[in-house]
Amino acid sequence: MEIRDFQSEGPHRWVYPRGRDSAMTVDACVFASEEILGRAVADGAIRQVLNVASLPGVISCSLAMPDIHFGYGFCIGGVAAFDAREGIVLPGGVGYDINCGVRLVATSIPAGEIRRAMEPLGSAVLARIPTGVGTRSLRSLSKKQFERVLRRGARMVVEEIAGDIGDLDFIESGGALAFSDPGVISPRALTRGRGQLGSLGAGNHFIEFEVVTDIFDPPAAAAFGISPGQVVIMIHTGSRGFGHQVATDYIERIRRKNPPVDLKDKQLIYARIGSPEGRDYRAALNGASNFAWANRHLIMEDLIAILESYFHSSRGELGIRLVYDQAHNIAKEESHSIGGRSRSVLVHRKGATRAFPPGHPSLPDAYRAVGQPVIIPGSMGEGSYLLRGTREGMALAFGTAPHGAGRSMSRKQALHHSEGRDIPGELDEKGIRVLSHSSRGIREEMPAAYKSIDEVVRVTAEAGLAARVARMKPLLVIKG
């Protein structure tokens, strides 16, 4: 396969027609620059997009975002939709870290105050918020408490632990999807989850204090409460070992029931939505998603407590406000215009995030005129962006945008390239302080391991998937 096998059908929109592969029932569409497309061809991610286009009942096209790279079954940055009643659901289209997502919090704390306090603040965060593989929360929930987390998501944290009920309006889906049957969750998953609420995890998960450096869309920035020089906080984590266990359990259950004998990729095992396996996986997926929203909410509350203690001020005095929280590993039922009519579909987004346009009824009243906030973090050495959803993106890609810069190196490659280097020292010279319990984790997340966030966002904006609102630069990074 080569780039010349694709047809260019718009700005940064590359289509591999279904007629080129007899197994494909829909086209494959990749949003990318020529350079990004070439990398995706080389690392095998494009083959994964084509494989998804061969799944039964896939609607319209198999999509990939500009942060595309190789993943489990689906590529990272992959998007596909199936009929919500008669279609299929597949764990590979969500991933192991169910509802891994990102949250943006605004403050009025002067950037200079954060710069002067980076070491003590970072140390306080590492002391209070558990990070790393297998770490457990400082809170251990009872079985009944944990079941309430699975049913109510972020609302449980607000009502029983800490938080502001008004924040729920600024979380995708209000911070909870329908869940009523804990019996779909294995005892092993329940045991892993009960001790992990309020923990960051490892890998690419982070807490990052940033300063807003650029505003591209003043009306949208004003609606989101974002201004130049402002300090914001980004939280990136998901459902921890609980979500991983849920995914593991259902991959094995579906594989036993539906052996993948006729699939191009055995990692694309699926279940019919109406089958017992399909219904139970969707229910478990919702429960794990609710855990992830509760997890990010509790981490935010712990961060607020740290800031209130350090600055001897209340959250109101510090101007702390949740801008938005969005998922980027999830499958949700949505209504989309397909073939000129509204249709209910189950949209799988893996390493891709929702980006709904102005006027969409699911958006908070405060944002409805400008569209959904779309948070796209980059590497810890480069920067991050805030965008907004567009009507064009709704039509092109089920209202979807990239979830980040996307890796350009595997973790193994990053370790090789960072051998003998002082990554924290290199970042410190750029005015970025990075703290972690794991030096290996920092090396795996070295900035060069990721694509250029500026390039990914440029392609995203020029393709019409989402519009730029603001750019942020890292100040203090706490890595898992």
N, C-alpha and C positions, 0 to 999 in steps of 0.2 A: 504494500500500500504506500502511496506517495501523495503529496499535497495536490498534485495535478489530477488525482482521482476525485477531488472535491470540486463542487461548483460554488462560485462566489455569488451569493444572492442578496447582498446588502452589505452595509458597513460591518466588517468583522464577522460576517455570518457565512459559514461554510456548510454546504449540504452534500452529504454522500447519498445519492439517490438509491432507493430501495431496489431498483432494477439491476444494480451492480452486484447484488448478492441475493440469490434465490430464496434464502431463508428469511430475509428481512420483509416485514409486512408494512413498515412505515420508513420514511427517510430518517437519517441521522443528521442532526443539526448541531454544529459546534460554534460557539461564539468565542472567537480568538483572533489575535494577530497572526500573521504568517509564522512568526517565530514561535509563539505559543503552540500553534497547531503542529508545527514540525516536532517540537518536544513531545507532544502527546502521541504523535504517530510513533516516535522512537521508543517511548516507555511502555507502549502497549495499551494506554488508556483509550485510544480511539477504537481499538478492537472491542473493548468493553462497551463502548457506546453502540457499536454495530450489533453486538450480541443482545443488548437490551431491545434494540429495534426488531429483534426476531422473536421476542416473547409473545405469547398469545394475548390478544386483546389490547396491546399497547395502542394508545390513542394519539393521533396527529403525527408525532415524531418522538424520537429519542433525543434528548437534549443534553448538552454539556456547557458549563459556564467557563469563563476565562481562567479560573483557578484550577482547571482540570489537571488531575494526575492519577496514577494507577491506584486502584483500591481493591477491596474485597468484592468481587462480582461486579457491582456498579463501580464506575470510576468515581473518585472524589470530584465533586462538581456536577454529578449526574442528576438528571431530572426525568421522571416518566410518570404518566398518568394512565389509570385504568378505570373502567366503569365501576362506580361505587357499589353497585348491586351484583353485577355478574362478572366482574373482573377478577384479578388476582392481587395478592399482597405478597411481598417477598422481603425477608429480613436483609438480604444483601443490598436492597434499595434504601435502607435506613442506616445500617451499620451497627457495630457493637456498642458504641457510645450513644445510646438513644437520647435524643434531645440534647446532645451537646449544643450549646448555644452561647450567645454573648449578650451582655447587659451593659448599657451606658448610663452612668450616673453623673449629673452635673453638680458643680459646687461653686461657691464664690470665694474659695480660699485663694489668696494670691499665690502665683507661681513661685515667687521668691520664698515664701514660707515653706512650700513643699521642698524646694531645693535645699533649704537650710536644715530640713528635718528628715532627709531621705534615709539616713542610717537608722535613727531611732524608730521612725515610722515603719520602715521595712522590717526591722527586728520585731516590732510589736505584732505586725501581721503574721510573720512566721511563727511567733510564739502562740498566737491565738487561733489561727486557721491552719489546720493540718494539711500538709502537702506531701506528695510523693505516692508511689505505688503502694497499695494495700493499707495506707494510713487510715486510722479510725477517727471519728469525730470526738470532740470533747464532751458531746452529749450522747447518751445511749437511750434510745427510745424504747418504750414498751411496745409489745405487739399491737395493742389497740391504738397507740399514738401513731405507729408507723402505718397502720391501715388507714388512718385519717389523712396522713400525708398522701397516700396513693389515691384517695378519693378526692381530696380537696386541693392538692398542690400548694401553691404559694399562699392561698387563703389560710391554710392550716397554720403556717408560720406566723402570719399577721395576727390571727385570732388567739393563738395559744402561746407564742414565744415572744415575738417583737415585730413591729412594723406599723405602717400606715395603710389603712384599708383603701385609700385613694390610689395607692401605687398599683393596685390590681388592674386598673384601667389602662395602664401603660405596659402591660405584659401581653404578648401574643396569646390569644385565646383566653385572656383573663387569668392566665397562669394555671389553668386546669382543663383537661379533657374528660369526657364522660368515663367513669370507672366505677364499677359496683361489685365486682366479684374477686376478692383476694384469692379465691381458689385457683385462678389461672396462673398464679405466681408460685414457683416451686419453693419448698422450704429452704433450699440452699440460697436462692436469691433473696428471700426474706431475711435470712440470717446475715448475709453480706450487707444488705441495705440498711438494716436497723442501726448499725454503728458508723454510718458514713455521711449522714446529713450534716451539712455545714463544712465539708472538706473539699479541697481544691483538686486533688489528684495530681497526676504527673503528665509527661509528654508535652504537648503544646499548650496545656492549660496555664492560665496566668491571671494575675491581678496587675493592672498597669495604671499608674498615675500619668496623665498626659496633659499637655497644654495645647490649646487651639491656636494654630498658626495662620490658617487661611479660611476665609469665608467666600464661597462661590455663589451662593444663592441667599442673599440677605433676608428676603421674606420667609423662606423655609427655615433658615437658621433662627430667626426671631420666634417662629412658631414652636420650634423645638427647644427654645431657651438657651441657645448657643451663641457665644460672642468671642471675638478675638482676645487672646490672652487668658482665657478662662481655663481653669483646671477641671478636668473631667477624669472619671475613673472607669476603666473597662474591666469587666469580669468575664472570663471565658472558662467554662467548665460544663460538665454534663451530669449524667446519671451514675457515674462512678462504677464500682464493681457490681452494683445492683443491676444497672442496665446491661452491662456486659454478660451477666449471668442469664438475664431474661433472653437476650439474643442467642446465647449459646444453647439454652434449653430448647428454644423453638426451632433453631436451625436443625438440631438433631431430631426433634419430633417430626418436623415436616419432611426431612430427608428419609426417615423410616417409613412414613406414610406415602410419600411420592418420590421414589428413587429417581434421580436425575438422569435417566438413561438417554433421553432425547435432547438434552440441553447442550448448547455449544460450550457453556461454562457451568460446571457443576456447582459453582458458588451462587448461581442464580436460581437456586431451588425456590419454589413458590407454592402457595396454597390458594385455592379458590376462596374468595372473600366469604362466600356463604357456607363453606365447609366448617366442621368443628375446629380444625387446626387454624383456619383463617380467622374465624371469630375469636378464638382464644388468643391468638397472637395479637390481633388488633387491640383487644382489651388489655393484654399485658403491656403492649406498646404504650397505650394511654397512661397506664399506671406508672410506668418508668418515666414517661414524659413529665408527669405531675411531680415525681420525685425530683427531677432535674430542675424544674421551676422553683420548687421549694428549696432546693440546695442553693441555687444562685441567690434566692431571696434572703436566706439565712446568712450567707457569706456577706451580702451587702449590709445587713444589719450589724454583723460583727465589725465590719469596716467602719460603719458609722460610729459605733461605740468606741472604737480605737481613736477616731478623729475627735470625737467629743471629749474624750479624756485628755488627749494630748493638747488640744487648743483651749480646753476649759470653756467650751461653748456648746450650745445646743445645735441640733441638725438645722433648725430654722435659721439660727444666727450664722451658720456655716454655708447656708444656701444650698443644702444637699437636696437633690431632687432626682427621682428616676426618670430618665428620658425615654428609654424603651428597653425591652427584653425580647429577643427573638431566637427561635430555634433554627438549627441548620442540619439536623439529622432526624428526620421525622416523616411520617406518612399521615396525611390528614384529608378528610373529605371536604371538598370545596366545590363551589359552583363556578363554571367557566363557560364562556361562549365558544362553542365548537361547531363549525359548519353552519353558522348562522342561528344556532339555538342554544339556550342555556342547558347545561348538562352537569349532573352531579358526578364528580370523579374523585378517585383517591390519588392524590398527588404525592409521589415519593420524591423527597429532596434529600440528597446525601452530600454533605459538604456544599450545600446550596441553601439560600435563605429566601423566605417570602419577601416580596417587594410590591405590595399592593398600591394601586394608584389613588390619586385624589378622588374623593367622593365615595370610596368603598365603605359599605356599612359596617365592616368589622373594625374600622379604625376608631381611635378615640376622637371625641368631638373636637378636641384642641388641634388635631392633626388632619382632620378630614379635608380641609381645603388644600393642603399641600402634598398629601400622600404619606405613606408609611415611612418612618425612619428605617434606614438600611445601614447597619453597622458592619464595616468591613475592616477587620484588623490586619495589619501587615506584620512584618517581622519585628522583633524587639529592638532592632537597630535602625528602623526606617521610618515608620509612622503608620497611622491608621486613618480611615475616612468615615465620614457620615454622609450617606446619600439619601435619596427619597425615591419611592416607587413612582412609576410613570404609566400612563395608559398604553403607550407603545410596548412597554415591557410586559404588560398584562396580555396583550395580544400575541406577542412573540414567544413567550416562555412561561405561560401560566402565572405571570406575576412573580418572577424569580430573578435573583441576582447572585453573584458569587458570595461565598462566606468568608473569604480571606484572600491572602496572596497565593496560597497553594504552594506546596513543596516543589523545589527543583532538584533536591537531593534526598535520597533516603537517609534515615538516621545513621545507618552504617557508613554511608559515604560522608556524612557530616562529621562523624567521629574521625574518619581518616583525614579529612581536610583540616580539621582543627587540632590535629596532633601537635603538641608542643607550643600551642598558641595560648595566650591569655585573653580569652574572649571578654570576660568582665572588664579587664584593663583597657581593651580596645574600645569598648562601649563607654567606659568612664571618660575617655578622652573626647568623646562626642557629647558629653554632658548627660549621659544616661547611666543610671546606677541600676545594676541587676543583682538580685539576691536570690539564693536558692539553697536548699539543703543538699542539692545534687550538682556537683561540678560536671558530671557526665551529662545530666539533663541540659545544662547550659550549652555544652558543646553540640549536642544533638539539635539544639534550636538556634545555632549560630545564624546570624542574618543571611549569610550567603546560601543557606539551605532552602531559602524561599525565593519565589519569583519577586520581581519588583512590584510593590504595591501600586506605585504610580502607573506602571504599564497596565496592570490588571484593571485598575479603575478607569484609566483612559479608554480602554477597549469597552468596558462596561457602559460608560457614558456615551461613547460614540455609536455603539450598537443600539442604544435606546433602552437598555434594560433598566437603568436607574440613572438619576441625575445627581451630580455632585452638589453637596451642601457645605461641607467643611473638611479640613484636614487637621490632624492632630499629631504632635511629636511626643515620643515617650520621654518621661522624666525619671520615674522609678518603676522598675519591673520586678515583680515577685513571680518566679517560675516554679511550677510544680516539680 
